[in-house]
Amino acid sequence: MLSADAFAAFEEAGLDNDTAIVETGHRFRDTVLALGGSQHPMKVFKAFRGREPSTQALLRHSGLVSAA
């Protein structure tokens, strides 16, 4: 669920928007990759996404709900 929601951040930025993808990638690097296991996973995820994880991206990526 976390990986699907994290990838959704890149989708939301616009996969064809190079500038937004780079910015999102830097935010991912500076939070998820840099903090790694040094902090609780929920805290790291919230630092990256700015919110708690959602199941919506996983359901969408699995084809269980349609994209809005």
N, C-alpha and C positions, 0 to 999 in steps of 0.2 A: 504494500500500500504506500509506504513512504517513497519508494523509488518512482512509482507511477505519479504520485503527487509532485515530487521534485521535478520530474520531466515535464509535467504540466506547466511549471513555471516558465520553461523555455517555449512551450507551445503558446502560452498566453503572451509572451514577449513578442512572438511572431517569428516563426522559424525562417522566414525569408528576410527578416530585418537584422542584418549583420551587426549593427550597432547595439541593438537591444540584446541580441544573443551574447555578445561579448560582455556586456554589463551584467547579464544574468549569470554568465559563466564565472565572472570575477566574484560575484556575490556568493556563488556556490563554492568556489575555491576558498574564499575567506571565511566561510562558516563551516560547511559540512566537511570539506577536506582538511582545513587548517585545525579545526577543533577536534575532529575525529572522536575518539573515545575519551577525551579529557573531560567531557561534560556529559550530562545525561542526554540520551538521544532526542528526547522531546524538546529539550532546551535548544539543542543544535538545530533541529528541524524548524522550530519556531523562529530562530534567528535568521534562517534562510528564507522561509516563506512568509514570515510575519503573522503567522496564525498556526493553529493546531492542524494536523493532517486531516484530510477529507477522503472518504472512500470514493467520491465521484470519479476521479481520474482513473482509478483502478477499474471501476465498473465500465467506464467508457472505453478504456483500452482493451478490456476483455470482451467488448461487444454486447454487454448486458444492458446498457442504456445508450441512447443515441446522443450524439453531440448536439449541444444547444445552438 
